[in-house]
Amino acid sequence: MAEAQTKTSNTADSDAEIPSKRNSDLTRDDVLEVLSNQRRRYAIHYLKRRDGEPVAVSELTDSVASWENEKEIDALNHRERKRVRNALRQFHLPKMDEYGFVEYNSQRGIIELTEAASDANFYVDSLTGRDIPWGVYYLGLSGVSVACLLGIWIGAYPFSLLSPLFFGVFLVTALSVSSAGHLYDNYCRMRLGARDRPAEVEEK
């Protein structure tokens, strides 16, 4: 009897040592896998907007279907709702639960973000397809700055009309404005959950 109790105790201790994926940080591969699908991105966006509150599958379905079909929720038909609802229930929500992004109770039809997903920021700036990437923008700004600096240095017209002080003020101002714009674009426009509608919908 004592041996059985010891074995049970050892098993419990061993199970306790196994970290739950929902309480650990999300890996880069997990994030890339989950965010590779638009419906899952829409789902995370909506759940982020709810600040961690539990959400019914039907409620999530309405918003995801609305964004996906570019319609108001009241204008959605039964087929559009059903297609999204079935996909969420049968594939996307179980997958997000498996990867530690949500806690999905399939019996009650309730979903909520895990603590790890709630604390993480997810950006979709490379998925909208219309904006100039910030890396390209900064490369262009650097090229203009180098051209101006060389022109001033060799005294070429019209750069000879610019003083080094004017160029310095221009460069600092350009970098400051660009950095502020970059911060706003990333954190307030391209971050999942930052606005009422996902950036991918806004850009269509």
PyMOL commands that place a pseudoatom at each C-alpha (Angstrom):
pseudoatom trace, name=CA, resn=MET, resi=1, chain=A, elem=C, hetatm=0, pos=[0.000, 0.000, 0.000]
pseudoatom trace, name=CA, resn=ALA, resi=2, chain=A, elem=C, hetatm=0, pos=[2.836, 2.354, 0.906]
pseudoatom trace, name=CA, resn=GLU, resi=3, chain=A, elem=C, hetatm=0, pos=[4.553, 1.601, -2.407]
pseudoatom trace, name=CA, resn=ALA, resi=4, chain=A, elem=C, hetatm=0, pos=[1.383, 2.467, -4.309]
pseudoatom trace, name=CA, resn=GLN, resi=5, chain=A, elem=C, hetatm=0, pos=[1.105, 5.768, -2.467]
pseudoatom trace, name=CA, resn=THR, resi=6, chain=A, elem=C, hetatm=0, pos=[4.752, 6.528, -3.201]
pseudoatom trace, name=CA, resn=LYS, resi=7, chain=A, elem=C, hetatm=0, pos=[4.288, 5.804, -6.892]
pseudoatom trace, name=CA, resn=THR, resi=8, chain=A, elem=C, hetatm=0, pos=[1.182, 7.993, -7.023]
pseudoatom trace, name=CA, resn=SER, resi=9, chain=A, elem=C, hetatm=0, pos=[3.037, 10.808, -5.300]
pseudoatom trace, name=CA, resn=ASN, resi=10, chain=A, elem=C, hetatm=0, pos=[5.997, 10.521, -7.658]
pseudoatom trace, name=CA, resn=THR, resi=11, chain=A, elem=C, hetatm=0, pos=[3.684, 10.555, -10.678]
pseudoatom trace, name=CA, resn=ALA, resi=12, chain=A, elem=C, hetatm=0, pos=[1.918, 13.683, -9.420]
pseudoatom trace, name=CA, resn=ASP, resi=13, chain=A, elem=C, hetatm=0, pos=[5.266, 15.401, -8.822]
pseudoatom trace, name=CA, resn=SER, resi=14, chain=A, elem=C, hetatm=0, pos=[6.410, 14.424, -12.302]
pseudoatom trace, name=CA, resn=ASP, resi=15, chain=A, elem=C, hetatm=0, pos=[3.216, 15.786, -13.888]
pseudoatom trace, name=CA, resn=ALA, resi=16, chain=A, elem=C, hetatm=0, pos=[3.573, 19.030, -11.959]
pseudoatom trace, name=CA, resn=GLU, resi=17, chain=A, elem=C, hetatm=0, pos=[7.036, 19.516, -13.408]
pseudoatom trace, name=CA, resn=ILE, resi=18, chain=A, elem=C, hetatm=0, pos=[5.713, 19.410, -16.970]
pseudoatom trace, name=CA, resn=PRO, resi=19, chain=A, elem=C, hetatm=0, pos=[5.064, 23.071, -17.976]
pseudoatom trace, name=CA, resn=SER, resi=20, chain=A, elem=C, hetatm=0, pos=[1.700, 23.864, -19.497]
pseudoatom trace, name=CA, resn=LYS, resi=21, chain=A, elem=C, hetatm=0, pos=[2.010, 25.400, -22.947]
pseudoatom trace, name=CA, resn=ARG, resi=22, chain=A, elem=C, hetatm=0, pos=[-0.722, 27.882, -22.039]
pseudoatom trace, name=CA, resn=ASN, resi=23, chain=A, elem=C, hetatm=0, pos=[1.438, 29.299, -19.250]
pseudoatom trace, name=CA, resn=SER, resi=24, chain=A, elem=C, hetatm=0, pos=[4.656, 29.511, -21.269]
pseudoatom trace, name=CA, resn=ASP, resi=25, chain=A, elem=C, hetatm=0, pos=[5.841, 31.978, -23.857]
pseudoatom trace, name=CA, resn=LEU, resi=26, chain=A, elem=C, hetatm=0, pos=[4.728, 31.454, -27.418]
pseudoatom trace, name=CA, resn=THR, resi=27, chain=A, elem=C, hetatm=0, pos=[7.565, 30.374, -29.694]
pseudoatom trace, name=CA, resn=ARG, resi=28, chain=A, elem=C, hetatm=0, pos=[8.347, 32.100, -32.971]
pseudoatom trace, name=CA, resn=ASP, resi=29, chain=A, elem=C, hetatm=0, pos=[7.317, 28.989, -34.905]
pseudoatom trace, name=CA, resn=ASP, resi=30, chain=A, elem=C, hetatm=0, pos=[3.998, 28.844, -33.034]
pseudoatom trace, name=CA, resn=VAL, resi=31, chain=A, elem=C, hetatm=0, pos=[3.254, 32.485, -33.832]
pseudoatom trace, name=CA, resn=LEU, resi=32, chain=A, elem=C, hetatm=0, pos=[4.134, 32.104, -37.511]
pseudoatom trace, name=CA, resn=GLU, resi=33, chain=A, elem=C, hetatm=0, pos=[2.004, 28.970, -37.816]
pseudoatom trace, name=CA, resn=VAL, resi=34, chain=A, elem=C, hetatm=0, pos=[-1.084, 30.438, -36.150]
pseudoatom trace, name=CA, resn=LEU, resi=35, chain=A, elem=C, hetatm=0, pos=[-0.868, 33.819, -37.876]
pseudoatom trace, name=CA, resn=SER, resi=36, chain=A, elem=C, hetatm=0, pos=[-0.381, 32.218, -41.310]
pseudoatom trace, name=CA, resn=ASN, resi=37, chain=A, elem=C, hetatm=0, pos=[-4.178, 31.972, -41.668]
pseudoatom trace, name=CA, resn=GLN, resi=38, chain=A, elem=C, hetatm=0, pos=[-6.408, 35.014, -42.072]
pseudoatom trace, name=CA, resn=ARG, resi=39, chain=A, elem=C, hetatm=0, pos=[-9.340, 33.588, -40.105]
pseudoatom trace, name=CA, resn=ARG, resi=40, chain=A, elem=C, hetatm=0, pos=[-7.080, 32.919, -37.146]
pseudoatom trace, name=CA, resn=ARG, resi=41, chain=A, elem=C, hetatm=0, pos=[-5.692, 36.454, -37.378]
pseudoatom trace, name=CA, resn=TYR, resi=42, chain=A, elem=C, hetatm=0, pos=[-9.226, 37.836, -37.414]
pseudoatom trace, name=CA, resn=ALA, resi=43, chain=A, elem=C, hetatm=0, pos=[-10.125, 35.662, -34.415]
pseudoatom trace, name=CA, resn=ILE, resi=44, chain=A, elem=C, hetatm=0, pos=[-7.124, 36.885, -32.415]
pseudoatom trace, name=CA, resn=HIS, resi=45, chain=A, elem=C, hetatm=0, pos=[-7.911, 40.485, -33.363]
pseudoatom trace, name=CA, resn=TYR, resi=46, chain=A, elem=C, hetatm=0, pos=[-11.466, 40.171, -32.062]
pseudoatom trace, name=CA, resn=LEU, resi=47, chain=A, elem=C, hetatm=0, pos=[-10.420, 38.406, -28.860]
pseudoatom trace, name=CA, resn=LYS, resi=48, chain=A, elem=C, hetatm=0, pos=[-7.810, 41.105, -28.236]
pseudoatom trace, name=CA, resn=ARG, resi=49, chain=A, elem=C, hetatm=0, pos=[-10.551, 43.723, -28.528]
pseudoatom trace, name=CA, resn=ARG, resi=50, chain=A, elem=C, hetatm=0, pos=[-12.477, 41.931, -25.756]
pseudoatom trace, name=CA, resn=ASP, resi=51, chain=A, elem=C, hetatm=0, pos=[-9.617, 42.375, -23.270]
pseudoatom trace, name=CA, resn=GLY, resi=52, chain=A, elem=C, hetatm=0, pos=[-9.448, 38.739, -22.240]
pseudoatom trace, name=CA, resn=GLU, resi=53, chain=A, elem=C, hetatm=0, pos=[-13.175, 38.224, -21.685]
pseudoatom trace, name=CA, resn=PRO, resi=54, chain=A, elem=C, hetatm=0, pos=[-14.643, 34.823, -22.660]
pseudoatom trace, name=CA, resn=VAL, resi=55, chain=A, elem=C, hetatm=0, pos=[-16.384, 34.979, -26.039]
pseudoatom trace, name=CA, resn=ALA, resi=56, chain=A, elem=C, hetatm=0, pos=[-19.048, 32.702, -27.527]
pseudoatom trace, name=CA, resn=VAL, resi=57, chain=A, elem=C, hetatm=0, pos=[-18.249, 30.967, -30.814]
pseudoatom trace, name=CA, resn=SER, resi=58, chain=A, elem=C, hetatm=0, pos=[-21.367, 32.512, -32.372]
pseudoatom trace, name=CA, resn=GLU, resi=59, chain=A, elem=C, hetatm=0, pos=[-20.202, 36.006, -31.447]
pseudoatom trace, name=CA, resn=LEU, resi=60, chain=A, elem=C, hetatm=0, pos=[-16.718, 35.405, -32.811]
pseudoatom trace, name=CA, resn=THR, resi=61, chain=A, elem=C, hetatm=0, pos=[-18.203, 33.872, -35.961]
pseudoatom trace, name=CA, resn=ASP, resi=62, chain=A, elem=C, hetatm=0, pos=[-20.266, 36.983, -36.701]
pseudoatom trace, name=CA, resn=SER, resi=63, chain=A, elem=C, hetatm=0, pos=[-17.268, 39.321, -36.585]
pseudoatom trace, name=CA, resn=VAL, resi=64, chain=A, elem=C, hetatm=0, pos=[-14.904, 37.048, -38.522]
pseudoatom trace, name=CA, resn=ALA, resi=65, chain=A, elem=C, hetatm=0, pos=[-17.539, 36.401, -41.211]
pseudoatom trace, name=CA, resn=SER, resi=66, chain=A, elem=C, hetatm=0, pos=[-18.306, 40.123, -41.413]
pseudoatom trace, name=CA, resn=TRP, resi=67, chain=A, elem=C, hetatm=0, pos=[-14.665, 41.024, -42.025]
pseudoatom trace, name=CA, resn=GLU, resi=68, chain=A, elem=C, hetatm=0, pos=[-14.096, 38.114, -44.365]
pseudoatom trace, name=CA, resn=ASN, resi=69, chain=A, elem=C, hetatm=0, pos=[-17.127, 38.899, -46.551]
pseudoatom trace, name=CA, resn=GLU, resi=70, chain=A, elem=C, hetatm=0, pos=[-16.788, 42.695, -46.233]
pseudoatom trace, name=CA, resn=LYS, resi=71, chain=A, elem=C, hetatm=0, pos=[-20.354, 42.983, -44.970]
pseudoatom trace, name=CA, resn=GLU, resi=72, chain=A, elem=C, hetatm=0, pos=[-22.074, 44.300, -41.896]
pseudoatom trace, name=CA, resn=ILE, resi=73, chain=A, elem=C, hetatm=0, pos=[-23.062, 41.553, -39.455]
pseudoatom trace, name=CA, resn=ASP, resi=74, chain=A, elem=C, hetatm=0, pos=[-26.776, 42.111, -40.112]
pseudoatom trace, name=CA, resn=ALA, resi=75, chain=A, elem=C, hetatm=0, pos=[-26.204, 41.581, -43.847]
pseudoatom trace, name=CA, resn=LEU, resi=76, chain=A, elem=C, hetatm=0, pos=[-24.598, 38.134, -43.452]
pseudoatom trace, name=CA, resn=ASN, resi=77, chain=A, elem=C, hetatm=0, pos=[-26.610, 35.178, -44.665]
pseudoatom trace, name=CA, resn=HIS, resi=78, chain=A, elem=C, hetatm=0, pos=[-26.844, 31.736, -43.044]
pseudoatom trace, name=CA, resn=ARG, resi=79, chain=A, elem=C, hetatm=0, pos=[-24.393, 30.130, -45.479]
pseudoatom trace, name=CA, resn=GLU, resi=80, chain=A, elem=C, hetatm=0, pos=[-21.686, 32.722, -44.830]
pseudoatom trace, name=CA, resn=ARG, resi=81, chain=A, elem=C, hetatm=0, pos=[-22.045, 32.335, -41.073]
pseudoatom trace, name=CA, resn=LYS, resi=82, chain=A, elem=C, hetatm=0, pos=[-22.130, 28.543, -41.237]
pseudoatom trace, name=CA, resn=ARG, resi=83, chain=A, elem=C, hetatm=0, pos=[-18.987, 28.305, -43.381]
pseudoatom trace, name=CA, resn=VAL, resi=84, chain=A, elem=C, hetatm=0, pos=[-16.964, 30.380, -40.924]
pseudoatom trace, name=CA, resn=ARG, resi=85, chain=A, elem=C, hetatm=0, pos=[-18.488, 28.778, -37.816]
pseudoatom trace, name=CA, resn=ASN, resi=86, chain=A, elem=C, hetatm=0, pos=[-17.731, 25.241, -38.989]
pseudoatom trace, name=CA, resn=ALA, resi=87, chain=A, elem=C, hetatm=0, pos=[-14.160, 26.148, -39.922]
pseudoatom trace, name=CA, resn=LEU, resi=88, chain=A, elem=C, hetatm=0, pos=[-13.567, 27.772, -36.539]
pseudoatom trace, name=CA, resn=ARG, resi=89, chain=A, elem=C, hetatm=0, pos=[-15.080, 24.921, -34.535]
pseudoatom trace, name=CA, resn=GLN, resi=90, chain=A, elem=C, hetatm=0, pos=[-13.588, 22.034, -36.456]
pseudoatom trace, name=CA, resn=PHE, resi=91, chain=A, elem=C, hetatm=0, pos=[-10.114, 23.329, -37.234]
pseudoatom trace, name=CA, resn=HIS, resi=92, chain=A, elem=C, hetatm=0, pos=[-8.983, 26.819, -36.272]
pseudoatom trace, name=CA, resn=LEU, resi=93, chain=A, elem=C, hetatm=0, pos=[-10.014, 27.033, -32.611]
pseudoatom trace, name=CA, resn=PRO, resi=94, chain=A, elem=C, hetatm=0, pos=[-8.709, 23.547, -31.734]
pseudoatom trace, name=CA, resn=LYS, resi=95, chain=A, elem=C, hetatm=0, pos=[-5.432, 24.422, -33.461]
pseudoatom trace, name=CA, resn=MET, resi=96, chain=A, elem=C, hetatm=0, pos=[-5.157, 27.733, -31.603]
pseudoatom trace, name=CA, resn=ASP, resi=97, chain=A, elem=C, hetatm=0, pos=[-5.896, 25.898, -28.359]
pseudoatom trace, name=CA, resn=GLU, resi=98, chain=A, elem=C, hetatm=0, pos=[-3.222, 23.313, -29.138]
pseudoatom trace, name=CA, resn=TYR, resi=99, chain=A, elem=C, hetatm=0, pos=[-0.641, 26.022, -29.793]
pseudoatom trace, name=CA, resn=GLY, resi=100, chain=A, elem=C, hetatm=0, pos=[-1.468, 27.845, -26.558]
pseudoatom trace, name=CA, resn=PHE, resi=101, chain=A, elem=C, hetatm=0, pos=[-3.170, 30.934, -28.013]
pseudoatom trace, name=CA, resn=VAL, resi=102, chain=A, elem=C, hetatm=0, pos=[-6.671, 30.318, -26.662]
pseudoatom trace, name=CA, resn=GLU, resi=103, chain=A, elem=C, hetatm=0, pos=[-8.545, 28.196, -24.191]
pseudoatom trace, name=CA, resn=TYR, resi=104, chain=A, elem=C, hetatm=0, pos=[-11.398, 26.655, -26.156]
pseudoatom trace, name=CA, resn=ASN, resi=105, chain=A, elem=C, hetatm=0, pos=[-14.262, 24.883, -24.402]
pseudoatom trace, name=CA, resn=SER, resi=106, chain=A, elem=C, hetatm=0, pos=[-15.937, 23.050, -27.263]
pseudoatom trace, name=CA, resn=GLN, resi=107, chain=A, elem=C, hetatm=0, pos=[-18.766, 21.792, -25.053]
pseudoatom trace, name=CA, resn=ARG, resi=108, chain=A, elem=C, hetatm=0, pos=[-19.840, 25.268, -23.955]
pseudoatom trace, name=CA, resn=GLY, resi=109, chain=A, elem=C, hetatm=0, pos=[-18.748, 26.968, -27.170]
pseudoatom trace, name=CA, resn=ILE, resi=110, chain=A, elem=C, hetatm=0, pos=[-16.607, 29.505, -25.284]
pseudoatom trace, name=CA, resn=ILE, resi=111, chain=A, elem=C, hetatm=0, pos=[-13.167, 30.877, -26.203]
pseudoatom trace, name=CA, resn=GLU, resi=112, chain=A, elem=C, hetatm=0, pos=[-10.749, 33.184, -24.437]
pseudoatom trace, name=CA, resn=LEU, resi=113, chain=A, elem=C, hetatm=0, pos=[-7.158, 34.204, -25.013]
pseudoatom trace, name=CA, resn=THR, resi=114, chain=A, elem=C, hetatm=0, pos=[-4.475, 32.638, -22.881]
pseudoatom trace, name=CA, resn=GLU, resi=115, chain=A, elem=C, hetatm=0, pos=[-2.324, 34.889, -20.727]
pseudoatom trace, name=CA, resn=ALA, resi=116, chain=A, elem=C, hetatm=0, pos=[0.611, 34.438, -23.105]
pseudoatom trace, name=CA, resn=ALA, resi=117, chain=A, elem=C, hetatm=0, pos=[-1.441, 35.534, -26.133]
pseudoatom trace, name=CA, resn=SER, resi=118, chain=A, elem=C, hetatm=0, pos=[-3.022, 38.424, -24.217]
pseudoatom trace, name=CA, resn=ASP, resi=119, chain=A, elem=C, hetatm=0, pos=[0.396, 39.791, -23.254]
pseudoatom trace, name=CA, resn=ALA, resi=120, chain=A, elem=C, hetatm=0, pos=[1.924, 39.372, -26.732]
pseudoatom trace, name=CA, resn=ASN, resi=121, chain=A, elem=C, hetatm=0, pos=[1.687, 41.895, -29.558]
pseudoatom trace, name=CA, resn=PHE, resi=122, chain=A, elem=C, hetatm=0, pos=[1.136, 40.612, -33.089]
pseudoatom trace, name=CA, resn=TYR, resi=123, chain=A, elem=C, hetatm=0, pos=[1.738, 42.779, -36.162]
pseudoatom trace, name=CA, resn=VAL, resi=124, chain=A, elem=C, hetatm=0, pos=[0.504, 42.292, -39.731]
pseudoatom trace, name=CA, resn=ASP, resi=125, chain=A, elem=C, hetatm=0, pos=[2.318, 45.098, -41.581]
pseudoatom trace, name=CA, resn=SER, resi=126, chain=A, elem=C, hetatm=0, pos=[3.677, 42.689, -44.198]
pseudoatom trace, name=CA, resn=LEU, resi=127, chain=A, elem=C, hetatm=0, pos=[0.224, 41.277, -45.011]
pseudoatom trace, name=CA, resn=THR, resi=128, chain=A, elem=C, hetatm=0, pos=[-1.752, 44.325, -46.123]
pseudoatom trace, name=CA, resn=GLY, resi=129, chain=A, elem=C, hetatm=0, pos=[0.001, 44.511, -49.503]
pseudoatom trace, name=CA, resn=ARG, resi=130, chain=A, elem=C, hetatm=0, pos=[-0.289, 48.236, -50.147]
pseudoatom trace, name=CA, resn=ASP, resi=131, chain=A, elem=C, hetatm=0, pos=[2.178, 50.076, -47.939]
pseudoatom trace, name=CA, resn=ILE, resi=132, chain=A, elem=C, hetatm=0, pos=[5.852, 50.666, -48.674]
pseudoatom trace, name=CA, resn=PRO, resi=133, chain=A, elem=C, hetatm=0, pos=[7.798, 48.521, -46.172]
pseudoatom trace, name=CA, resn=TRP, resi=134, chain=A, elem=C, hetatm=0, pos=[9.466, 50.619, -43.502]
pseudoatom trace, name=CA, resn=GLY, resi=135, chain=A, elem=C, hetatm=0, pos=[12.838, 49.076, -44.346]
pseudoatom trace, name=CA, resn=VAL, resi=136, chain=A, elem=C, hetatm=0, pos=[12.540, 50.344, -47.929]
pseudoatom trace, name=CA, resn=TYR, resi=137, chain=A, elem=C, hetatm=0, pos=[11.412, 53.761, -46.688]
pseudoatom trace, name=CA, resn=TYR, resi=138, chain=A, elem=C, hetatm=0, pos=[14.407, 54.127, -44.353]
pseudoatom trace, name=CA, resn=LEU, resi=139, chain=A, elem=C, hetatm=0, pos=[16.744, 52.955, -47.109]
pseudoatom trace, name=CA, resn=GLY, resi=140, chain=A, elem=C, hetatm=0, pos=[15.367, 55.690, -49.374]
pseudoatom trace, name=CA, resn=LEU, resi=141, chain=A, elem=C, hetatm=0, pos=[15.725, 58.303, -46.623]
pseudoatom trace, name=CA, resn=SER, resi=142, chain=A, elem=C, hetatm=0, pos=[19.313, 57.204, -46.049]
pseudoatom trace, name=CA, resn=GLY, resi=143, chain=A, elem=C, hetatm=0, pos=[20.040, 57.515, -49.779]
pseudoatom trace, name=CA, resn=VAL, resi=144, chain=A, elem=C, hetatm=0, pos=[18.655, 61.060, -49.893]
pseudoatom trace, name=CA, resn=SER, resi=145, chain=A, elem=C, hetatm=0, pos=[20.670, 61.986, -46.798]
pseudoatom trace, name=CA, resn=VAL, resi=146, chain=A, elem=C, hetatm=0, pos=[23.907, 60.607, -48.270]
pseudoatom trace, name=CA, resn=ALA, resi=147, chain=A, elem=C, hetatm=0, pos=[23.295, 62.449, -51.564]
pseudoatom trace, name=CA, resn=CYS, resi=148, chain=A, elem=C, hetatm=0, pos=[22.721, 65.730, -49.704]
pseudoatom trace, name=CA, resn=LEU, resi=149, chain=A, elem=C, hetatm=0, pos=[25.812, 65.217, -47.558]
pseudoatom trace, name=CA, resn=LEU, resi=150, chain=A, elem=C, hetatm=0, pos=[28.025, 64.486, -50.571]
pseudoatom trace, name=CA, resn=GLY, resi=151, chain=A, elem=C, hetatm=0, pos=[26.572, 67.460, -52.454]
pseudoatom trace, name=CA, resn=ILE, resi=152, chain=A, elem=C, hetatm=0, pos=[27.312, 69.801, -49.559]
pseudoatom trace, name=CA, resn=TRP, resi=153, chain=A, elem=C, hetatm=0, pos=[30.790, 68.358, -49.123]
pseudoatom trace, name=CA, resn=ILE, resi=154, chain=A, elem=C, hetatm=0, pos=[31.844, 68.839, -52.757]
pseudoatom trace, name=CA, resn=GLY, resi=155, chain=A, elem=C, hetatm=0, pos=[29.923, 72.102, -53.117]
pseudoatom trace, name=CA, resn=ALA, resi=156, chain=A, elem=C, hetatm=0, pos=[27.700, 70.878, -55.973]
pseudoatom trace, name=CA, resn=TYR, resi=157, chain=A, elem=C, hetatm=0, pos=[24.690, 72.969, -56.966]
pseudoatom trace, name=CA, resn=PRO, resi=158, chain=A, elem=C, hetatm=0, pos=[22.024, 73.172, -55.552]
pseudoatom trace, name=CA, resn=PHE, resi=159, chain=A, elem=C, hetatm=0, pos=[23.436, 71.493, -52.435]
pseudoatom trace, name=CA, resn=SER, resi=160, chain=A, elem=C, hetatm=0, pos=[25.993, 74.312, -52.163]
pseudoatom trace, name=CA, resn=LEU, resi=161, chain=A, elem=C, hetatm=0, pos=[23.051, 76.541, -51.178]
pseudoatom trace, name=CA, resn=LEU, resi=162, chain=A, elem=C, hetatm=0, pos=[22.440, 74.436, -48.066]
pseudoatom trace, name=CA, resn=SER, resi=163, chain=A, elem=C, hetatm=0, pos=[24.386, 75.022, -44.894]
pseudoatom trace, name=CA, resn=PRO, resi=164, chain=A, elem=C, hetatm=0, pos=[25.538, 72.050, -42.789]
pseudoatom trace, name=CA, resn=LEU, resi=165, chain=A, elem=C, hetatm=0, pos=[23.289, 73.322, -39.977]
pseudoatom trace, name=CA, resn=PHE, resi=166, chain=A, elem=C, hetatm=0, pos=[20.239, 73.318, -42.258]
pseudoatom trace, name=CA, resn=PHE, resi=167, chain=A, elem=C, hetatm=0, pos=[21.071, 69.788, -43.385]
pseudoatom trace, name=CA, resn=GLY, resi=168, chain=A, elem=C, hetatm=0, pos=[21.475, 68.643, -39.779]
pseudoatom trace, name=CA, resn=VAL, resi=169, chain=A, elem=C, hetatm=0, pos=[18.109, 70.117, -38.807]
pseudoatom trace, name=CA, resn=PHE, resi=170, chain=A, elem=C, hetatm=0, pos=[16.485, 68.497, -41.856]
pseudoatom trace, name=CA, resn=LEU, resi=171, chain=A, elem=C, hetatm=0, pos=[17.947, 65.075, -41.078]
pseudoatom trace, name=CA, resn=VAL, resi=172, chain=A, elem=C, hetatm=0, pos=[16.994, 65.141, -37.386]
pseudoatom trace, name=CA, resn=THR, resi=173, chain=A, elem=C, hetatm=0, pos=[13.466, 66.330, -38.221]
pseudoatom trace, name=CA, resn=ALA, resi=174, chain=A, elem=C, hetatm=0, pos=[13.021, 63.687, -40.919]
pseudoatom trace, name=CA, resn=LEU, resi=175, chain=A, elem=C, hetatm=0, pos=[14.193, 60.903, -38.610]
pseudoatom trace, name=CA, resn=SER, resi=176, chain=A, elem=C, hetatm=0, pos=[11.995, 62.121, -35.741]
pseudoatom trace, name=CA, resn=VAL, resi=177, chain=A, elem=C, hetatm=0, pos=[8.865, 62.360, -37.887]
pseudoatom trace, name=CA, resn=SER, resi=178, chain=A, elem=C, hetatm=0, pos=[9.594, 59.004, -39.518]
pseudoatom trace, name=CA, resn=SER, resi=179, chain=A, elem=C, hetatm=0, pos=[10.138, 57.298, -36.174]
pseudoatom trace, name=CA, resn=ALA, resi=180, chain=A, elem=C, hetatm=0, pos=[6.877, 58.711, -34.794]
pseudoatom trace, name=CA, resn=GLY, resi=181, chain=A, elem=C, hetatm=0, pos=[5.046, 57.580, -37.924]
pseudoatom trace, name=CA, resn=HIS, resi=182, chain=A, elem=C, hetatm=0, pos=[6.613, 54.128, -37.687]
pseudoatom trace, name=CA, resn=LEU, resi=183, chain=A, elem=C, hetatm=0, pos=[5.556, 53.799, -34.047]
pseudoatom trace, name=CA, resn=TYR, resi=184, chain=A, elem=C, hetatm=0, pos=[1.978, 54.838, -34.823]
pseudoatom trace, name=CA, resn=ASP, resi=185, chain=A, elem=C, hetatm=0, pos=[1.772, 52.564, -37.845]
pseudoatom trace, name=CA, resn=ASN, resi=186, chain=A, elem=C, hetatm=0, pos=[3.007, 49.505, -35.976]
pseudoatom trace, name=CA, resn=TYR, resi=187, chain=A, elem=C, hetatm=0, pos=[1.386, 49.931, -32.595]
pseudoatom trace, name=CA, resn=CYS, resi=188, chain=A, elem=C, hetatm=0, pos=[-1.854, 51.711, -33.484]
pseudoatom trace, name=CA, resn=ARG, resi=189, chain=A, elem=C, hetatm=0, pos=[-2.653, 50.486, -36.995]
pseudoatom trace, name=CA, resn=MET, resi=190, chain=A, elem=C, hetatm=0, pos=[-0.976, 47.148, -37.747]
pseudoatom trace, name=CA, resn=ARG, resi=191, chain=A, elem=C, hetatm=0, pos=[-1.195, 45.526, -34.308]
pseudoatom trace, name=CA, resn=LEU, resi=192, chain=A, elem=C, hetatm=0, pos=[-3.900, 42.905, -33.910]
pseudoatom trace, name=CA, resn=GLY, resi=193, chain=A, elem=C, hetatm=0, pos=[-6.579, 44.241, -31.592]
pseudoatom trace, name=CA, resn=ALA, resi=194, chain=A, elem=C, hetatm=0, pos=[-5.482, 47.868, -31.805]
pseudoatom trace, name=CA, resn=ARG, resi=195, chain=A, elem=C, hetatm=0, pos=[-8.481, 49.062, -33.869]
pseudoatom trace, name=CA, resn=ASP, resi=196, chain=A, elem=C, hetatm=0, pos=[-12.114, 48.104, -34.276]
pseudoatom trace, name=CA, resn=ARG, resi=197, chain=A, elem=C, hetatm=0, pos=[-11.412, 46.361, -37.578]
pseudoatom trace, name=CA, resn=PRO, resi=198, chain=A, elem=C, hetatm=0, pos=[-8.256, 44.451, -38.618]
pseudoatom trace, name=CA, resn=ALA, resi=199, chain=A, elem=C, hetatm=0, pos=[-5.739, 46.330, -40.748]
pseudoatom trace, name=CA, resn=GLU, resi=200, chain=A, elem=C, hetatm=0, pos=[-6.260, 43.797, -43.544]
pseudoatom trace, name=CA, resn=VAL, resi=201, chain=A, elem=C, hetatm=0, pos=[-9.922, 44.806, -43.748]
pseudoatom trace, name=CA, resn=GLU, resi=202, chain=A, elem=C, hetatm=0, pos=[-9.133, 48.511, -43.588]
pseudoatom trace, name=CA, resn=GLU, resi=203, chain=A, elem=C, hetatm=0, pos=[-6.710, 48.181, -46.494]
pseudoatom trace, name=CA, resn=LYS, resi=204, chain=A, elem=C, hetatm=0, pos=[-9.203, 46.507, -48.872]
for i in range(1, 204): cmd.bond("trace and resi %d" % i, "trace and resi %d" % (i + 1))
show_as sticks, trace
zoom trace
